[in-house]
């Protein structure tokens, strides 16, 4: 069978990537990923079918010293694919789930419309959804994800979308999953190569965010001359905490560095965990609308109220309409910055999951330092969170970004490819607002582009580069 596939591919011919233009190279990568997804669906179907056959053959033995049907299928798949037992078990489990629970997802995967990562997320996120409601949850999620012209939803955005559907059709689904996961919390340490070890911890969401913030706080407590990378300092901070230390010792080697001694001084806990919820969720014990935990996603109302018990509460305020003096200032006020982060939740760039509270609040249309009244105002409509890396890419990376009336963004890459992503975030999810984007024509807003549009995009990018070089030389604009 495999030889026949190879001969079929050889007859069609494979383009030499080195001879393909940039725009066509992107299209080629997309086409191969779609074929990869289709092939993976067939692999999962084969693994599930093998398990079903072994299950049909299985007869309960008179004693317990006997392999189960799953173990037999697992061993065969692992040997054939040269993978570990656990990896084989995950393949069988996912294939069986697609066959029995997520049938529409399997059909979409067989057409190459969903990536392997998306399918895996859908399966894991709906594990505890009841058989009576799984079809409704799957239908709602796929109606959003598979909408023509929309950029694929992955990562935390897909998690939030699935959780919103679960809460709509199975209100107890997220709570049951959280309670089960909380009971299974754990910490594991396993050895790896080169004298290192991997640490895995399953913690409550708020605890995980607190640990993350505490390690960052300690890693930033050394001086600028410390030779370690930021991630290495975070790893050392974790060991320091386990050894009872309150701060990270600096490795700069300078005798006068205040952070180079182990004086057991206490460090103020500055870590914040942001939760966005409605006032009704906060005050009404019977309210079941979800809340949003930064860096994690949707959480159930009961959990959110427990976190709010001893928290500092701050209402979100919508800025007044009309011109304002603050709109002519570069940095937004606290109320406006809070609202922007609560609207988006994450970095606005495609598929970026960096929490909005760890992002820069950036102007979509550049702020005019010399003449702020002429445009680029500091308003809700012109602001959005971008992580530092994507902030730089937006400013210098030859991409064009436009926002439509609904708040959705159109990204145009240097090759001319366009990607559309609608605005979804904490406020839309917790209020139950319709998060589906308006229908768009894939020929004009999707990945399909013509040679003329790609050529025009390259010309625009070159003109933009020339303009930026001139502005930088004149010192007329500042990037941050």
C-alpha positions, -999 to +999 in steps of 0.1 A: +000+000+000+028+024+009+047+017-023+016+025-043+013+059-025+049+067-033+045+059-069+014+081-071+033+110-056+062+104-079+039+106-110+025+140-098+060+153-089+071+174-060+081+210-064+116+220-054+112+243-024+143+263-034+128+273-067+094+283-053+085+321-047+078+331-011+040+333-015+038+299-033+061+285-006+035+294+021+007+278+000+028+247-004+034+244+034-004+248+040-011+221+014+013+196+030-001+203+064-036+195+051-023+162+036-006+155+069-039+159+088-057+137+064-030+110+068-031+113+106-069+108+106-064+075+087-037+065+112-060+072+141-088+053+124-065+023+119-054+023+156-090+025+168-101-003+144-073-025+157-084-019+193-120-027+184-110-060+169-089-069+199-118-060+222-141-082+201-117-111+205-111-106+242-126-130+266-124-124+304-099-149+317-104-169+349-075-151+365-062-116+366-028-124+352-038-116+316-034-087+292-064-065+284-076-058+249-062-022+252-028-035+263-027-059+233-036-032+208-012-007+225+017-031+222+011-038+185+007-001+176+038+009+197+059-018+180+047-009+145+051+029+148+083+027+169+068+048+197+064+043+234+035+026+251+019+058+264+021+074+230+004+044+215-023+045+241-029+082+233-033+074+196-058+046+203-077+068+228-080+097+204-089+074+175-116+058+196-130+091+207-132+103+171-150+072+162-175+071+190-179+107+204-166+133+180-178+121+146-182+155+130-147+164+141-134+132+125-152+141+093-136+176+093-102+161+100-106+136+071-112+167+048-081+184+062-101+212+077-088+207+113-052+203+124-040+175+146-034+200+174-070+213+172-085+178+172-064+169+202-075+200+221-111+193+213-109+158+226-091+166+258-113+196+266-145+176+262-134+145+281-160+150+309-189+161+287-219+138+290-229+116+261-262+134+259-246+168+253-214+161+235-231+164+200-245+198+208-211+210+222-193+197+192-217+212+167-215+247+183-177+247+184-173+234+148-198+260+135-174+286+148-141+270+140-149+259+105-165+292+094-151+301+059-125+329+059-117+327+096-082+321+108-079+287+127-085+289+164-060+271+186-045+273+220-063+291+248-087+307+224-100+273+214-101+262+251-123+292+259-145+285+229-151+249+240-156+258+276-182+284+266-201+258+246-199+233+275-213+259+299-242+266+275-251+229+271-237+212+302-233+238+330-218+212+354-192+200+328-165+225+337-171+222+374-169+184+373-137+186+352-121+210+377-131+189+407-116+158+391-085+176+380-081+192+415-083+157+431-056+145+406-031+174+413+005+161+415+042+169+411+064+146+392+102+146+386+118+125+359+154+121+348+165+132+313+198+133+294+228+154+302+224+153+340+191+172+340+156+164+352+121+174+341+096+187+366+059+184+359+033+199+382-005+199+380-017+227+402-050+247+407-052+274+381-047+303+406-019+285+423-001+279+389-004+316+381+009+326+415+040+302+411+046+316+376+045+352+389+066+344+420+094+328+399+093+358+375+095+382+404+126+364+419+142+361+385+139+399+380+154+406+414+190+403+403+211+430+388+215+436+350+250+420+350+238+386+360+251+363+332+222+338+333+193+338+309+158+347+322+146+312+320+177+298+338+171+324+366+135+311+369+147+276+372+172+286+399+145+306+417+124+274+420+153+256+436+159+286+459+123+285+471+125+248+478+156+254+499+138+280+520+152+311+504+133+343+499+152+357+470+176+347+442+213+353+447+229+373+419+258+358+399+273+390+387+303+385+409+305+422+420+314+427+456+290+456+461+259+440+446+231+441+471+216+408+457+248+388+460+244+378+497+221+352+513+206+374+540+172+357+542+154+390+537+117+389+531+104+398+497+070+415+493+045+394+474+037+415+444+022+388+423-012+394+408-038+370+395-065+388+375-100+374+373-128+390+352-164+384+362-198+401+361-212+417+392-240+392+392-216+363+392-198+379+421-228+386+443-254+360+434-245+324+447-270+309+423-255+326+392-236+301+369-221+325+343-184+318+340-155+340+349-121+344+332-087+338+349-058+354+332-033+330+316-058+301+321-092+308+305-128+303+317-135+291+352-168+282+367-187+307+389-182+288+422-145+288+417-144+325+408-164+335+439-139+316+461-110+335+445-128+368+450-133+362+487-101+380+499-092+397+466-090+434+457-120+442+436-120+469+409-149+476+385-143+479+348-153+513+335-161+522+300-145+555+289-168+584+281-176+589+245-164+619+226-129+636+224-108+636+255-075+652+265-063+617+275-068+605+239-039+629+230-016+613+255+005+583+246+000+561+276-036+551+285-050+556+320-055+526+343-092+523+336-088+522+299-058+498+300-078+475+323-108+475+299-086+468+268-070+438+285-104+425+297-118+428+262-091+408+245-076+386+272-045+377+251-021+392+226-040+401+195-016+385+171-026+353+153-025+323+176-006+341+204-016+330+239+005+355+260-019+369+286-030+405+279-017+415+314+018+406+302+015+426+270+021+461+258-010+482+252-002+493+216-018+517+192-031+500+161-027+532+141+006+547+152+005+575+177+017+608+162+042+622+186+047+655+168+010+661+161-012+638+182-044+656+171-039+643+135-045+606+143-034+576+163-054+585+193-053+567+226-088+554+225-105+521+231-110+516+193-073+522+185-057+502+213-050+465+218-026+442+237+005+429+218+033+409+235+067+425+231+078+402+203+047+408+182+047+445+191+081+447+174+069+426+145+039+448+141+061+479+140+089+467+118+079+434+104+062+445+071+028+433+081-004+453+076-031+452+102-065+467+099-095+466+123-131+465+110-162+479+127-168+447+147-133+449+162-119+420+142-085+422+127-072+416+091-036+406+089-017+409+056+016+392+055+046+404+034+037+377+009+002+391+004-016+363+023-044+376+044-057+362+077-088+372+095-093+368+133-124+380+151-124+397+185-131+372+212-120+376+248-131+375+285-160+399+283-176+382+253-172+348+269-185+356+304-214+376+292-225+350+267-223+375+238-223+360+203-186+355+195-192+342+159-176+365+133-196+378+103-195+355+072-166+364+050-156+353+015-126+331+016-115+343-018-111+379-005-103+373+032-089+339+035-056+323+025-064+323-012-047+352-029-039+360-065-005+369-080-017+405-085-027+409-048+007+394-037+026+417-060+006+447-047+014+436-012+051+433-019+051+468-034+032+482-003+057+465+020+087+480+001+072+514+003+065+510+040+101+500+046+113+530+028+090+553+047+100+538+081+137+542+072+131+579+064+111+584+096+137+567+118+165+588+102+146+619+109+137+608+145+101+617+139+085+586+156+092+564+186+084+527+185+073+524+221 
